């Protein structure tokens, strides 16, 4: 007599990571090289960038997950400028949401959003609630890049019941393949400990080189999944 349980598919406990590459929209060749290397990379596209719209369409058509890399006000603003389409703390709710909608239209096929800069704006509960109201309506998820310890994003996601995750490791603050490989190892250790981890990188030559060296080593040990798969509505 067969044990019933043997007939169930074996549950896979392999750790999972997501790799989000921010600032997509300037270097077409590097973006496509990253996709060719690993199609489960998630590409976060800057609105109003020279190739953002065309890259969104191209990557989306190939099955890649696309996000809007949403420019938001940092604490150092205006000395540090998040670029075109930025959401600023001084905006009225109408202006803020109007700009958000325009930014979303600039990144066709976006399944989610993460913040570009935003150390000031992500710490403003009212404005994050307003932003998340739109994300909810559009059925988008949010990944907090964690540029501020005071971030209110998780609380807003809980309030508005939208799928959420946060960045664990920045991979390439230093553009050096050896450093990036070290950060990647940190990401893997975190995934092995917690089951999942999210790393954020950028379309740098050094990042591509490091990933070319590191990704083949993961075969069978770690699954790379699109960022949406690691988001959950906070409890």
NUDRENDO-601816 format. One record per residue (C-alpha): residue number from 1; x, y, z. Coordinates in Angstrom, 1 decimal, padded with zeros to 4 digits, always signed. Layout:
+-----+--------+--------+--------+
|   k |      X |      Y |      Z |
+-----+--------+--------+--------+
| NUM |      X |      Y |      Z |
...
+-----+--------+--------+--------+
end
This chain:
+-----+--------+--------+--------+
|   k |      X |      Y |      Z |
+-----+--------+--------+--------+
|   1 | +000.0 | +000.0 | +000.0 |
|   2 | +001.4 | +003.3 | -001.0 |
|   3 | +001.7 | +006.0 | +001.6 |
|   4 | -000.6 | +008.9 | +000.5 |
|   5 | +002.1 | +011.5 | +001.2 |
|   6 | +004.6 | +010.0 | -001.2 |
|   7 | +002.3 | +011.1 | -004.1 |
|   8 | +002.4 | +014.7 | -003.2 |
|   9 | +004.9 | +016.8 | -005.1 |
|  10 | +008.0 | +017.2 | -002.9 |
|  11 | +007.9 | +020.7 | -001.4 |
|  12 | +011.0 | +022.7 | -002.5 |
|  13 | +012.8 | +024.4 | +000.4 |
|  14 | +015.6 | +025.7 | -001.8 |
|  15 | +016.4 | +029.3 | -000.7 |
|  16 | +015.3 | +032.0 | -003.1 |
|  17 | +016.8 | +035.4 | -004.0 |
|  18 | +015.7 | +038.3 | -006.2 |
|  19 | +018.1 | +040.5 | -008.0 |
|  20 | +016.7 | +043.9 | -008.8 |
|  21 | +018.7 | +046.1 | -011.2 |
|  22 | +017.9 | +049.7 | -010.7 |
|  23 | +018.5 | +052.8 | -013.0 |
|  24 | +017.5 | +050.9 | -016.2 |
|  25 | +016.9 | +053.3 | -019.1 |
|  26 | +020.4 | +054.6 | -020.0 |
|  27 | +022.5 | +051.7 | -021.2 |
|  28 | +020.6 | +049.4 | -023.5 |
|  29 | +023.5 | +047.0 | -024.1 |
|  30 | +024.1 | +046.4 | -020.4 |
|  31 | +020.5 | +045.9 | -019.7 |
|  32 | +020.1 | +043.3 | -022.4 |
|  33 | +023.4 | +041.6 | -021.4 |
|  34 | +022.0 | +041.2 | -017.8 |
|  35 | +018.8 | +039.8 | -019.2 |
|  36 | +020.7 | +037.3 | -021.4 |
|  37 | +022.8 | +036.3 | -018.3 |
|  38 | +019.7 | +035.7 | -016.1 |
|  39 | +016.1 | +036.1 | -017.4 |
|  40 | +014.7 | +036.1 | -013.8 |
|  41 | +016.5 | +039.4 | -012.9 |
|  42 | +013.9 | +042.2 | -012.2 |
|  43 | +014.6 | +045.4 | -014.1 |
|  44 | +013.6 | +048.7 | -012.4 |
|  45 | +013.3 | +051.4 | -015.0 |
|  46 | +013.8 | +055.2 | -014.4 |
|  47 | +010.9 | +057.2 | -015.9 |
|  48 | +011.8 | +059.8 | -018.5 |
|  49 | +015.2 | +058.1 | -019.1 |
|  50 | +016.3 | +058.0 | -022.8 |
|  51 | +015.6 | +054.3 | -023.4 |
|  52 | +013.3 | +053.6 | -020.4 |
|  53 | +010.1 | +053.2 | -022.4 |
|  54 | +011.6 | +051.1 | -025.2 |
|  55 | +013.6 | +048.9 | -022.8 |
|  56 | +010.5 | +048.3 | -020.7 |
|  57 | +008.6 | +047.1 | -023.7 |
|  58 | +011.5 | +045.0 | -025.0 |
|  59 | +012.3 | +043.3 | -021.7 |
|  60 | +008.6 | +042.8 | -020.9 |
|  61 | +008.0 | +041.2 | -024.3 |
|  62 | +010.8 | +038.7 | -023.4 |
|  63 | +009.1 | +037.8 | -020.1 |
|  64 | +011.3 | +039.8 | -017.7 |
|  65 | +009.6 | +041.4 | -014.7 |
|  66 | +009.7 | +045.2 | -014.9 |
|  67 | +009.3 | +047.8 | -012.1 |
|  68 | +009.1 | +051.6 | -012.0 |
|  69 | +012.1 | +053.0 | -010.3 |
|  70 | +010.3 | +055.8 | -008.7 |
|  71 | +012.3 | +059.0 | -008.0 |
|  72 | +011.6 | +060.4 | -004.6 |
|  73 | +012.9 | +063.3 | -002.5 |
|  74 | +016.1 | +062.5 | -000.5 |
|  75 | +017.0 | +064.3 | +002.7 |
|  76 | +019.8 | +066.1 | +000.8 |
|  77 | +017.4 | +067.6 | -001.7 |
|  78 | +017.8 | +070.0 | -003.6 |
|  79 | +021.6 | +069.5 | -003.4 |
|  80 | +021.0 | +065.9 | -004.5 |
|  81 | +018.4 | +065.7 | -007.2 |
|  82 | +016.5 | +062.4 | -007.8 |
|  83 | +015.9 | +063.4 | -011.5 |
|  84 | +012.9 | +063.9 | -013.7 |
|  85 | +009.5 | +062.8 | -012.4 |
|  86 | +010.6 | +063.1 | -008.8 |
|  87 | +007.9 | +063.0 | -006.1 |
|  88 | +008.6 | +065.8 | -003.6 |
|  89 | +007.4 | +066.3 | +000.0 |
|  90 | +006.2 | +069.9 | -000.8 |
|  91 | +003.8 | +068.7 | -003.5 |
|  92 | +000.0 | +068.8 | -003.0 |
|  93 | -001.7 | +065.4 | -002.9 |
|  94 | -003.1 | +066.1 | -006.4 |
|  95 | +000.3 | +067.0 | -007.9 |
|  96 | +002.0 | +064.1 | -006.2 |
|  97 | -000.5 | +061.5 | -007.5 |
|  98 | -000.6 | +063.1 | -011.0 |
|  99 | +003.2 | +062.8 | -011.2 |
| 100 | +003.1 | +059.2 | -010.0 |
| 101 | +000.5 | +058.3 | -012.7 |
| 102 | +002.6 | +060.0 | -015.4 |
| 103 | +005.7 | +058.1 | -014.2 |
| 104 | +003.8 | +054.8 | -014.4 |
| 105 | +002.8 | +055.5 | -018.0 |
| 106 | +006.4 | +056.0 | -018.8 |
| 107 | +007.3 | +052.4 | -017.8 |
| 108 | +004.8 | +050.3 | -019.7 |
| 109 | +004.2 | +046.8 | -018.2 |
| 110 | +005.5 | +047.6 | -014.7 |
| 111 | +004.4 | +045.0 | -012.2 |
| 112 | +005.7 | +046.9 | -009.2 |
| 113 | +007.6 | +049.9 | -007.9 |
| 114 | +010.7 | +050.6 | -005.8 |
| 115 | +012.1 | +053.9 | -004.6 |
| 116 | +015.0 | +055.8 | -006.2 |
| 117 | +016.5 | +057.8 | -003.4 |
| 118 | +013.6 | +058.9 | -001.2 |
| 119 | +015.2 | +059.1 | +002.2 |
| 120 | +012.9 | +062.1 | +003.0 |
| 121 | +009.7 | +061.1 | +001.2 |
| 122 | +009.6 | +057.4 | +002.4 |
| 123 | +009.6 | +058.7 | +006.0 |
| 124 | +006.4 | +060.7 | +005.4 |
| 125 | +003.4 | +058.4 | +006.4 |
| 126 | +000.7 | +060.6 | +004.8 |
| 127 | +002.4 | +060.8 | +001.4 |
| 128 | +003.3 | +057.1 | +001.4 |
| 129 | -000.3 | +056.2 | +002.1 |
| 130 | -001.4 | +058.4 | -000.8 |
| 131 | +001.2 | +056.8 | -003.2 |
| 132 | +000.2 | +053.3 | -002.0 |
| 133 | -003.5 | +054.1 | -002.7 |
| 134 | -002.6 | +054.4 | -006.4 |
| 135 | -000.4 | +051.2 | -006.3 |
| 136 | -003.3 | +049.3 | -004.8 |
| 137 | -005.6 | +050.5 | -007.5 |
| 138 | -003.1 | +049.5 | -010.2 |
| 139 | -002.5 | +046.1 | -008.5 |
| 140 | +001.3 | +046.8 | -008.1 |
| 141 | +003.7 | +045.6 | -005.4 |
| 142 | +006.3 | +047.7 | -003.7 |
| 143 | +009.9 | +047.0 | -002.7 |
| 144 | +011.4 | +049.4 | -000.2 |
| 145 | +015.0 | +050.1 | -001.2 |
| 146 | +015.5 | +051.1 | +002.4 |
| 147 | +017.3 | +054.5 | +001.9 |
| 148 | +015.9 | +055.6 | +005.3 |
| 149 | +015.7 | +053.9 | +008.7 |
| 150 | +012.6 | +056.0 | +009.3 |
| 151 | +010.8 | +054.5 | +006.3 |
| 152 | +007.0 | +054.3 | +006.6 |
| 153 | +006.6 | +052.0 | +003.6 |
| 154 | +005.9 | +048.8 | +005.5 |
| 155 | +003.2 | +050.5 | +007.6 |
| 156 | +001.6 | +051.9 | +004.5 |
| 157 | +001.7 | +048.5 | +002.8 |
| 158 | +000.1 | +046.9 | +005.8 |
| 159 | -002.6 | +049.6 | +006.0 |
| 160 | -003.5 | +049.4 | +002.3 |
| 161 | -002.9 | +045.6 | +002.0 |
| 162 | -000.4 | +045.7 | -000.9 |
| 163 | +002.4 | +043.1 | -001.5 |
| 164 | +005.6 | +044.4 | -000.1 |
| 165 | +009.2 | +043.5 | +000.5 |
| 166 | +012.4 | +045.3 | +001.4 |
| 167 | +016.0 | +045.3 | +000.1 |
| 168 | +018.5 | +043.2 | +002.1 |
| 169 | +021.8 | +044.0 | +000.4 |
| 170 | +023.1 | +046.7 | -001.9 |
| 171 | +025.5 | +044.8 | -004.2 |
| 172 | +027.5 | +047.5 | -005.9 |
| 173 | +028.0 | +050.6 | -003.8 |
| 174 | +031.6 | +050.2 | -004.9 |
| 175 | +032.1 | +049.4 | -008.6 |
| 176 | +034.6 | +046.6 | -008.1 |
| 177 | +033.9 | +043.0 | -009.1 |
| 178 | +035.6 | +041.5 | -006.0 |
| 179 | +033.6 | +043.8 | -003.7 |
| 180 | +030.4 | +043.0 | -005.5 |
| 181 | +031.1 | +039.2 | -005.3 |
| 182 | +031.6 | +039.7 | -001.5 |
| 183 | +028.2 | +041.5 | -001.3 |
| 184 | +026.6 | +038.7 | -003.4 |
| 185 | +028.0 | +036.1 | -000.9 |
| 186 | +026.4 | +038.1 | +001.9 |
| 187 | +023.1 | +038.0 | +000.0 |
| 188 | +023.3 | +034.2 | -000.4 |
| 189 | +024.1 | +033.7 | +003.3 |
| 190 | +021.1 | +035.8 | +004.2 |
| 191 | +018.9 | +033.7 | +001.9 |
| 192 | +020.2 | +030.5 | +003.3 |
| 193 | +019.4 | +031.7 | +006.8 |
| 194 | +016.0 | +033.2 | +006.2 |
| 195 | +014.8 | +031.4 | +003.1 |
| 196 | +014.7 | +034.5 | +000.9 |
| 197 | +016.7 | +037.7 | +000.3 |
| 198 | +016.6 | +040.7 | -002.1 |
| 199 | +019.7 | +042.3 | -003.6 |
| 200 | +019.8 | +045.5 | -005.5 |
| 201 | +022.4 | +046.3 | -008.1 |
| 202 | +022.9 | +048.7 | -011.0 |
| 203 | +023.8 | +048.4 | -014.7 |
| 204 | +027.5 | +048.7 | -014.2 |
| 205 | +030.1 | +046.8 | -016.1 |
| 206 | +031.6 | +045.6 | -012.8 |
| 207 | +028.2 | +044.2 | -011.7 |
| 208 | +027.8 | +042.3 | -014.9 |
| 209 | +031.3 | +040.8 | -014.5 |
| 210 | +030.6 | +039.8 | -010.9 |
| 211 | +027.3 | +038.2 | -011.7 |
| 212 | +028.8 | +036.3 | -014.7 |
| 213 | +031.3 | +034.8 | -012.2 |
| 214 | +028.8 | +034.1 | -009.3 |
| 215 | +025.5 | +033.1 | -010.9 |
| 216 | +026.8 | +029.8 | -012.4 |
| 217 | +027.8 | +028.7 | -008.8 |
| 218 | +024.2 | +028.8 | -007.6 |
| 219 | +022.9 | +026.0 | -009.9 |
| 220 | +020.7 | +023.7 | -007.8 |
| 221 | +021.5 | +025.6 | -004.5 |
| 222 | +019.6 | +028.8 | -004.9 |
| 223 | +016.6 | +029.8 | -007.0 |
| 224 | +016.6 | +033.3 | -008.6 |
| 225 | +013.0 | +034.5 | -008.8 |
| 226 | +011.3 | +037.8 | -009.9 |
| 227 | +010.9 | +040.3 | -007.1 |
| 228 | +007.1 | +039.9 | -007.0 |
| 229 | +007.5 | +036.3 | -005.8 |
| 230 | +009.2 | +037.6 | -002.6 |
| 231 | +006.5 | +040.2 | -001.7 |
| 232 | +003.8 | +039.6 | +000.8 |
| 233 | +001.1 | +041.7 | +002.3 |
| 234 | +002.6 | +042.6 | +005.7 |
| 235 | +000.7 | +041.1 | +008.7 |
+-----+--------+--------+--------+
end
